[in-house]
């Protein structure tokens, strides 16, 4: 999916209705393009890639159902939110529209408030798709392209050189003795070094060059229209500047160096992308074997290579390959989990919004607590995923408009354990699984499932439990209104040392005191946007 500057495309053959709708949408501050028939509308869609498509079903050339099918057949338009509309009360239209891939079906004349709400939903969906796509293509730590996207981009560049001529070169970079950096100065310092490396690479290359994190402490730079000599000169500039540009202010004694291998598509041995990568990788390991902190070209003779002592270098290479596989595995796992979250949202919009709120509150609290990045990420992931287990809860219980009875409440307490069952095969989420498993523990030891108490409860579980309870207390439910921010704080003070870690209750109070406006705004936003919030008569 490509990002678009256009919010909405309107396809409507009635000029008066089309003009009226376009004027109204622009008054709502949306960017709009329009068309009077299906063929022209598809051209607008392909050209502008709008986030939302509003299309009349009955059109003079081919109908809106066909337009919908055409859009859905193009994978680059997967994020387009399609609203089909008709003035005719034909029952088959709705089922045909939805089966063709439409997201919404509306009757004309439009109820403008309903239409506005549908558009907001479509834009939210589109933003989520864009964020997911960016997350799937970039490395979370450095912001560079990840391994998967690197391969796609290199494939495209290589195909271009074979189809239209020209050259392309590849730099493979590996930080020297990076394990020693982690072991000596800690993983947080190691992460700062990786981010500094990314900044140095970005600032050293041309706009047309492509920088990626290949895996672990290994990076890659794709250089379009660059021969081997020019690529080698770039590699030398990067290498020489490394100790000066890649530093850790907290540890001035730390000196970081890099080994680089360079390969080029003009080499006679390069017949595929795999050949280009393998030659760059071999050149990189020549640099390693020759003493590190140097650049080696793929056309330099490997006979000069110093044989490694024992199998240490082979083990180091194998370890990095395992790390790269693990990272790609986690990327794929996250994509699968997002699909589960979307399935949950389709059943119970409240639970999906609750998970997002809990993740946001957790992020605020762990940032205020100055936790390490790995622990912050694990807590944030756990907060987002903790309610997945509701997929295993019957609808009649999940959507019940009144308070749960004791048996029902006991079943709902199983949700974290069901979530753990879902995530268990994904070993890359071991920390998140541990946090979620113990969300229902109580600080005084009277909780579930293992009766852990005090600091015996995982620290992530104690923090996410605070965030989860805060959202549950302040959000409206079908059987009771949400409590105010100050009322929520009173509850937390009363439960400090019983249900909640008193230190984290104090942290919550301090962060709210310092950032009261953002906490209140999020409570208000949740009450407006979260579904199923109409109180039943006789509710509390």
N, C-alpha and C positions, 0 to 999 in steps of 0.2 A: 504494500500500500504506500502511495506517495503522499506526502503532506500537501495540502491544498490551501490556497488563499481564499477560496470561495466557500461560503457556508452552505448555500442552498441553490439548487437548480429547479426551476418550475417548468413543467411541460403541460401546457393547457391550450387546446385549440380555440376556445372562446376568448376572443381578444379582450372583451370587457372584464370577464372574470380574471383573466391572467393579469391584466394591468392593475386591477384592484388588489389582488393578492400580492403582487410584487411591491406595490406601494406600501401595503401594510407591513410586509416583511422588512422592508428598508426602514420603515418608521421604528421597527423594533431593533434597529441597528445591525441587521444581518446583511452580509454581502450576497448579492443575488444575480444569477443569470437566468434567462428564460428562453423558451422555444414554443413554436405553435404546432409542431407535430413530432412524431416519434423519431423520425430520421434526423431532423435538426437537433432534437433533444439529446440523442446519443452522441452527436458531434460535440455538443456542449459538455456532456459528461466526460468524454474522452479528453477534451482539451483542458477543462478546468478542474476535473476530479473533485466535485463538490462533496462536502461532508454529508449533506442530506439531499435526497431527490424526492420531490413531490410531483407525482405524475397522475394525470387523469387516465382512467382505464380506457375510455372510448376516445380514440384519436382517428383522424382522417386516413392516415396511411397504414400504420399497424398499431395494434392496441397496446395499452400500458403493460399488459401481461407479457407481451413479447419484449418490450423495453426492459422490463424487470429481468427476464431470462437472459437477455444479452449482457446486462450489467453483471449478473451473477456468474456468467460464464467466463468473465475476465478476472483472474485471480488478483490482478493489481488493483481492482476496485472492491476487494472484499470488505473494506471498512465503510463503504457507502451505505448509509441508512436510508431505506426506501419506504416511502409512504405512498400507497396507491389510493386514489379517491374516485368516487363515482356519484352521479346524481340519481342513478337508477337503482331501485330496490330489487336487485336480482341476487338470489341467495347463492347461486353458483359462483358469482364474482368473488365473494370473500374467500371461499375455499381455494379457488384457482389462484387468487392473488397470493395467499399465504404459501401455497404449494410451489409457486413460482419463485419464492424467496423474499417476498415483501416482509418488512418488519412491522408495518402498521397498515390498517385498512380503515379509511374514513369515509363518511357520507357527506355529500354536498347538499345544500350550502354548509360551509364549514362553521362549526362552533369555534370561534377564534381562540378562546381560552384553552379549549382542548387541543387545537392545532399547535398553539404555542407550547403547551406542555409536551406534546409529542416531539416537537423540534428540539426542545431542551434535552429530552431523553436521547434523541439521535445524536446530538452534539456531544453529550457525555459519553455515549457509547463510542463515538469516533475518537474522542480524546483518549479513552482507555485503550483502544486499538493502537493508536499511535504510540502511546507510552509502552505498551507491550512489545510493539515492533522494535522500538528503540532499545528496550531492555534485552530483547532477544538478539540484537545485532552488536551491542557494545559490551565492553568489559566493565563490570560494576565498579571496580577500584580505580582504574586509570581513565575511563571514558573513551578509550581507543576502541577501534573495531575489534571484535572478538575473533577467535580462530575460525569459526564457521563463516563469518562474513568476509574475513580475509581470503579464504579459499574461493568464495564466489567472485570477489573483486579481481583476484588474480586470474581466475578462469576467463573472465570477460576481457581483461587486458591481453592475455595470451592469445585469445581468439582474434582480437583486433589486429595484433601483429601478424598473425598468419593470414588474415583475410585482406588487409590493406597494406601490409608491409610495415617497415619501421622496427624498432627494437624496444625491449623492456628489460630492466634489470631488477634484481632482488637482493636486498640486504637482510641477512639473518644475524641478529645480535643476541648475545648472552652475557649477563652480568657476571663478572669474575668473582668466585668465592662468595656467592650470595648466601649460601647456607651459613657461612661464618658470620655474616652480618646479622642474620636472624638469631643465631645462637648467642652471639656476644651482646648485641644491643636490643634484642627483642623483636617480635614480629611487627609491632607498631612502627618501629623505626624502619624495618624492612618494607612495610607498606608505603611509608613516606618516600623511601628511596625509589620504589616502583613508580609512584606518582611523579616524582621529580624527573625520572627517566622519560616518562611520557611527555612532560612539558618540554624537556630538552629536545626530544626527537621532533615534536611538532614545530618548534621554533627553528629547527635546523634545515628543514626540507622545504621544497616548493609547495605552492597550493595544489598543484596537480599530483603530488606524491601522496601515497596512502600509507599511513602508519597504523600498525595493529599490534595487539598483544598476542603473541603466538601461543603462549602457555607458560605458567610459572614466572620465571625471571627472564624468559626469552621473548624477544620482540622481532618484528619484521617491518621492512619498508619496501613498498612497491614503487618503482621509479619508471613511469611511462616515458617513452621516447628518450631513453637514456642508454648510452652504450656502456660497456664494461669499464672503460677508462674513467668516464665521468662519474659513474657510480662508485668507483674505488676512491676517487678524490672526495666525494661526499662522505663516504665511510670514514676516511682519515680525519676529516674535519670534526665529525661527530665524536670519534674516539679521543682525539687530542683535547677537546673541550670537556670531556666527561668529568674528570676530577674537579673541575672548576664549577660546572653547571649542576652536577648531581651531588648535592650535599645534604647533611642533616644539621641544622643550626644547634640542636641540643647536644650533638656529638661532633665537635669540630675536628677531632682526631680521626674520624671515619673518612677514608678515601675510597671512592668507588671507581672501578675501571671496567672496561668492556672488551670482549672479543667479538670480531665481526667476520662473517663470510659473505662474499659477493659472487653472484652468478648472473649470467646474461643470456637473453634469448638467442643471441647471435652465435653462441657456442654450438658447434656441430653435433654435440651429444644431446642437445635439448630438442626433443620431439614432442614433449608434453609438459603440462604444468608440473606433474610429479617429477620429471627430470630436472626442471628448473629449481624446485624446492630441494631435491636430493643433492644437487651440485652445490647449492648454497649452504646446505647443512654440512656437507663434507668439508667445504672450505672453512666453515665456522670451527669445526673440530680440528682442522689443521692449525688454526689460530690457537686453540686451546692447548694442543699438544706441543706447539712451539714455545710455550711459555706464557700464553695469555696476553691481554692488553695489546692486541695487534689486529691488522686487517689482512685477510688472505683472499686472493681471487681464485675462482674456480679453475682457471687455466694454469695455475701454478702447480708444479710437479708435486705429487704427494710423496715422492721418494725422500723428500727432505724432512718428512714428519718424524719427530721424536716419538718412539714407541712409549705408550703410557706405562707407568709403573703398576704392575698388577692389573686388576680389573676395576680400579676406582673410577676411571673416566667412563667406562662402559656402564657401571652402576649409576653414575651421576646422570648419564643420558637416559637410561631406563627410568630412573626416578622422575625426570622431567616429562617423559612421555606419559607416565602414569598420571602425573598431575594434570597434564593437558586433557587426557581422557576423562578424568574426574570432573574437570571444569565443564567440558562439553556435556557430560552426563547430567550435571546439575542444571545447565541451561535447558536441556530437554525435559527434565523433571519439572522445572518451574512452568514450562509451557503446558504440560499435562495438568498441573495443579490449577493453573488459571482456567482451564476448561471446566474443571470440577467446580470452581468458585462461580463461574458463569451459570453452570447447571443449578447450583444452590440458589443463585439470585433469581432464576426463572421460577423456582418453587416458592421462595420466601425472601422477598426483597428486604425485609427488616433485618434478617440475619446477615445478609451481604453488607448492608450499610453498617450494621453493628461491628462487623469485622474490620471495616475500613476505619471506623472511628477509634476502635481499640488500638489499631496499628498507629494511628496518628498520635493518640495520647501516649502510647508507649514510646514513640520516637521522641516526643517532647521530654518525657521523664528521663530516659536513658541519656539524652544529650545533656540534660541538667545535672545528671549524676556523673558525667564525664567517663562513661564506660568505654572500654576498648572497642574499636570498630568491629572486630569479629563478634563480640558479645552483643553489640548494638544490633548488628544485622540478624543474628540468631533470634533475639527478642522480637525484633520487628517482624520477621518471617512467622514466628510462632503466633504473634498477635493476629496476623492476617489469616493464618490457616486454622486457628483453634476451633472454629465452628464448622469445619468441613464435615464432621461426624453427623451433623444434622441431616445429611443426605440419607442416613440410615434411620431417621425418625419418621413415623407415619405422618402424613399431612394433617390428619384430624387433630393430632397433638401439637404439631409444629405451628399450625395456624389457629389454634384455639383462642377465641376472643375473651376468655376469662382466666382467672388465676388457676394454676395447676393444683390438683389434689396430691396427697403424699405419694401415691403410687406413680403418678405421672412425673412428679418432681424427681423421684428416684431414677426413672428412666432417662430423664433429661441430664442427670448427673453423669450418665454414661457417655455423653457426647465427646468429652476429651479422649476417652479410651477408644471410642470408635474412630476418631480422627487419627489416633496413633496407629490403629490397625491399617488405615488407608495409607499412611505415610511409611509404615514399617519397611516395605520392600525397597524404599528409596534411602539407602544408607547414607547418602550425602546430607540427610536432614537429621542426623542423630541428635544433635544438640536441640533442635527445635522439638523433636519428639519428646525428649526429656522434659523440656519446659512445659509442653502441653499436657503431658501425663499428670503432672502434679499441680495443675491450676486450681483444683478443688481442695487442696490441702489447706489447713488453717494454722495460723501461727501458734495457737495453743495446743496443737496436736490432735484436735478432734475432727480433722477433715478426712478426705477421701482421695485416693484409694488406699494409701499405705500408712495413714496416721502420722506422717512426718510433722516435726515441729521446729520452730525457730529457724536457726541457720541451717538445719538439716534439710529444709525445703530448698530446692535449687533457686539460686538468686534470680534467674530469669522468670521462674514461675511466680515468685513473690511480686516482681515488678509488673508483669502482665496482669496478674490478678487485680492489682490496684486499678490499672487502666480499664480492665473489663468491667469491674464493679462500678467505676465512675460513670461509664457510658450507660450501663443498665439503670443506674439510679436517676440520671438526669434526663434520659429520653422518655418520651411518652410511650406508654403501652396501651393496648386496646382496653385493658381493665383498670388503668390508673394513669394519672398525669405524671410527668417527670418532675422530680424535685428540683428546686432552685440550686444554684451553685453553692450558696451558703448552707442550705439544708444538707446538701451532699457532704460538705466538709464536717458538719456536726456528726453525721453518721460515721464517717471515717475516724474521727477522734474517739467516738464511743467504742469502735471496734479495733482500735490500735492495740496490739498485744494479744488480742483474741483471734480475730479473723485475719488481720493484716499485720505485716511487719511495721512496727512503730517508726522505724527510721525512714521507711518509704512513705508513710503517711506524712511525716514531717517534710519530706522532699516534695510531696504533692502540694502541701500548703504553701511552701516557699515559692514553688514555681507558679502557682496560681496568683500569689500575692505580687510576684514580679511581672506576670504576663496575663493579668486578669482579663484584659480585653479579648485576646485571642481565644481563651478558654470559653468565655461567654459567647463569642461569635460562633464558635463551632457547635456549642449546645443549641443555639438558635437555628443554625443552618440545618442541623440534624433534625430538629423538630419540624422544620418546613419541608425538607426533602425526603425524609424517610417515609416509606409507605405504611399503610395499615395503622394509622395513628388516630383514627376517629374513636373517641371514647364511647363505650356502650352506656345506655341509660342505666342509672343506678351505680355506675362505676365510682371508684373512690375519688 
